[in-house]
Amino acid sequence: MGLLKVLETFMAGFIFICIINTSLYLHQPALEWCVAVYSICFILAALAILLNLGKWQCRLPSLYPIFQLVLSLLSVLLYVSALVLWPLYQFNEQFGRQPHRSRDVSCQHRLTNYVCVWDQRLAVAILTAINLLIYVADLVYWAHHVSVGTEDQPGDS
């Protein structure tokens, strides 16, 4: 379903805007993994969009839905890891982070025109959850498409 892929890449764009501040994740392997997840899934979704525009579903009608299903499953698994790791490493005091906005020094200047670091961390966590839901919807769509598609094909029974 092309619309979900476009929405996935759109949400990833918002995540990239929020993580432009590299101090959010540098020198933390778990957080660097999350950035890698966002990048890998963005590239895979963009590839799926390009294949859709190239009408590959018409050229390989039996393989294309399976390819999309595998792509969606991989993306869901990767995003689940990011959904667990990002909040854990961003809001846990054991990792030197502030669990409460009021404790973050960058958020104490109320008259500034920029988004404080804690808000950026929270935005990425929320956008990760939203994008995971979109990827799950995409996975359900392709799982249904593959299961219905296989019922329509003649079998050996």
Order of alpha helices (4+ residues) and beta strands (2+ residues): alpha-alpha-alpha-alpha-alpha
